[in-house]
Structure formats: structure tokens, C-alpha cells
């Protein structure tokens, strides 16, 4: 068991593991001391859960329930919980903040104001609260997932956006170098559970009002927040991807 790397060592780890397999990067993460958890919402994350189960190491999983997910997504979360016999730690937004937003601006303010305020309340704040209890988190981010925001993500990084005073939070991105095709080849080969919405043209799946199917040859991120600028589609969970 190694110790939690300091900020001085994270770049060296990122370089050392840059070309290693997702399973090797995941094993590095699970070997770190402290509290580490896999962030689960989509197909990539279940691939990580499957890999973790195959490594035979203990691991934690958490997921965000925004209150606006598709019914199929809620069923998918339960399917994964049962399939891997894993406890999924569900994180919820603060009810008072949701109530204040809805009472002031209605249920669909994001179509006029952009999605950041709603995502901030329903996703970012619950994530920040969860990450305050962790020393590292493991994500399913891929470099080709979002034009303009994820093309440079390393396999290991210091999460400056969610690190607190005196606390170094580490983010692991084991699938950073994989393509969507590689993710789905793994899903089919290993018979990994997936959200049934994928069979209806949904690729990147978020909250129900902000997600739609994409047409052939459209980028997967075009199904998210389609009324906004196409190349900067981040909800705030990975705010470090956005240029300052």
C-alpha cells in the first residue's frame, strides 16, 4: 500500500502511467491510502466498476441523484447495484436550494439562463460535499468525450477545483485514452450492464430535460444542453477541464 501522493508527485505519476492500461491505472488508484471512490453515472463508469470487481480489491462507488434523471437511469443504478453486489452511495442535492430555485424560476429555468445554476445546485454542490470526505475519486472521463474541454485530461491529476484547504484531492481518469468504441467493445465482451436509453440513440446521458438522442455522426456531447454553445459542455463536475 502506497501513501497518498503529494502534488509534487502527481505529474510524475501521470507521466509514468500515461500509456498504461485502464486496469493498471485503476489498480494504482485503489492501492492509494485514504478514501477513494468511483464516481458512477454512465457506461464508462460501469466499465470501471467491472474492472474493479475483476481486480478483486475492495472499492467504493457513489452516484449523484439530481432528482431529474430518466426512469431508465434509476433502474440502471439498481441493476448495477445488484449485478455487482455493491453498495452505491447516493448523493442528493440540498432540498432547500432546489426548492428556492424552482419557486423563483420554475422547473425549466436552464433553457433561458443556461444550465450552470441548476447543475450547480443539483450536481456540483452534492459532489463537493461528497468529495470533502474523500482523498481521491475515479472518473470515466475520456479525452474524446467533449470537444474543447477534455482533450488534454491526464490519467492522474490534482483536482484543484475540489481540493480544500490543506487537503490534496486526486482525480484518476483510467479511461482517458480510450475511445467510445473501446468502451463499448469492453461492455459487449464482458457483458457489462448498460442504460437501456443507449438503445434509443442516447449516448451521453444526464438529466432528462437536458439530454436527447443524437443523429448518426453527431458528436455524443451534442445530445447534452443542445441549446448552448457546442464546445464547452461541462456541468461543473469536471470544472477543471474548462479554460480560465
N, C-alpha and C positions, 0 to 999 in steps of 0.2 A: 504494500500500500504506500503510495507516494503522498507527499504533502501537497496542499493546495498551492499551485504556482503563483508567484508574485507577478505583478505587472511586467517586471523586467524579464521574466522567463516566458511569458505568453507568446511573444513574437517568435522566439526560438522554437517553441512547441509548434506553432503554426507552420513554420518553415519545415521542421522535421517531419510533420505529419501531412504536409500539403498533398503528397501523392500516394498516401496510404489508403487502404480500403475503408469504406464506411464502418465496417465491423471493427477494424483496428482503432479508428478514431473514437467510436462508441466505447470500446473497451478502455481506452485511455480515460474517458470521462467517468465511467463507472468505477474506475480504480482510484479516482481522486478522493481524498479525505473530505469530510464535510457533507453537507446535504446537497444532493444532486437529483434532479428530476427531469423526465422527458415531458415536454410540452406537446399535448395531443389535440389535434383538431381534424387533420386531413389524412390523405393517402400516404404521404411521405412519413408522417408521424407513426402510422401503424407499421410501416416497414421498420422503423427504429424499434418499436415495441417488439416486433417479431425477432429482430436481430438480438435484442437484449435478452429475450427469453431463450434464444438458442445459445447465448454465451453462458447461461446458467448462473449469472450473477444477480443478486438482489437489485431491484430497481424500483423507482417511484414514477408515477405518472400523474400529471394534473391536466385539467381542461377548463376552459372558460365557458360558462353558460351565460350568454348575454341576455337571455330572455326573448331573443328574436330569431332563434335558429329554426331551420326546417324540421318538421316532424321526423323526416328520414334521418336527420343528423342525430336527434335524440335517440332514435332506435339504434343507430350505428354505434353510438357511445356505449350503449348497453350490450350490443353484440360483442364489441371488443372486450369489455369487462368480463363477460362470461367466457369468451373464447380463450383468453389468456389467464383467466382466473386471477386478475389483477385488480386491486383497488384503484379506481380513478378518482383522484381528489378534485372535486368540482368547486370552482371558484365563481362566486356570484357578485354582481355589482351592488353598491350600496343602494338600498331601496329609496332612501330619501333623495338621493341625487337623481335617480331615474324619475321619480315622481315629480320633482321640481322641473326637470327638463320637459317632460310630457305635458304637465299642466301649463307651462309657459308657452311652449312652441308646438304642441301637438305631437302626434306619433311619427310624422314623416318630415321633420324639420331639415333633415340632412339633404333632401332633394333641393332645397333652396340655399342652405347655409354651408354646404359641403359636409362630408362625413366625420370630420375630425372631432367635433364636440360630442356627438353621440358615441363614437368609438372611444373617446377619452373616458367617458363615464362608464360605459358598458364593458370595455375591454382593457384599456390601459391602466385605470386605477385598480381594478381587481388583480391584474397581473403584477403591478408594482407591489401591492400588499403581499402577494404570494412570494415574489422574488425576494422580498425583505427577509423571508425565513430560509432562503436557500443560499448556498455558496456557488452554485453553478446550475445552468439549465441547458438542456439538449433540444435543439430545434430541427425541423425538417426543411429548413431553407435550402434552396438551390440557386446557383448563380444565374441560371436561365429563366428563373421564375417570374421576374418582373423587370421590364426594360427600364434602365436608368437608375435603379435603386439597389439591385442585388448582384450586379455583375462582378463586384470586387470582394464579396464576402469570403473571409478566410475560414478554414476548418476549425480553428480555435481563435477566440478573440476575447479581449477585455470588454465587458459590456458597460461602457461609460454611461449610457443612458439610464441604467437601473442600478448602478453601484451606489451605495450610500456612503456617508461619512465614515472613514476608517474601515470600509468593507470593500473588498475586491470581488466583484461578481464575474464569473467566467461563462461565456456562451460557447457551446460546441455545436458545430454545423456539419455533422458527419456526411450528409448527402450533398454538400456544396458543389461537388464536381460532377454529380450525376445529372443526367437529363431526365425529362419526364418519361421517355421511352424506357430508360433503365429502371426507373421506379416501377413502372407497370409490368415490365418483364419479370421483376422480382415478385410482384404481387401475384401474377399468374402462376409462376413456377412454384412458389411456396404456398399457394392457396391462402393468401392473406385476406382477411375481411376488408371490404371497402364500402363506402357510402353508395347506396343504390342510385343516388342522383347522378353519379357518373355515367350511368347507362342512359341518361336522358339528356346528355350534352353538356352537363355541368363539369367543369374541370377544376377551377379554383372556387371553393365553396366557403362562404361566410354566412352572414345573417341573411334571412330570407328576403327582406326588402332590397338588399344591396347586392344580390347575386342573381345572375341569369345564365342560361346556356350560351355557348359560343358557337359560331358557324365554322364550317371547315376552313382551316388555315388561318383563323383568327388566333391571336396570342391568348393564352389562358387567362391573363390578367384583364383582358377586355370584358370578361364577364363580371368584374367587380367594379362598383362605383362608375358605371359606364357613362354617366353624365358629367364626369370630371376629366381633367387633363390626363392623357393616356400613359405618360411615362413616369409618374410619381405616385403610384397607387400603393401606399402604405397606410395601415390603420393606426400606427403608433406602437404596435408590439415590437417592431424592429426599427424604431426611430433612428437608430444609429446608421441605417442604410441611406438616409436622406442627407444630401449635401447641405451644409450650413450656409 
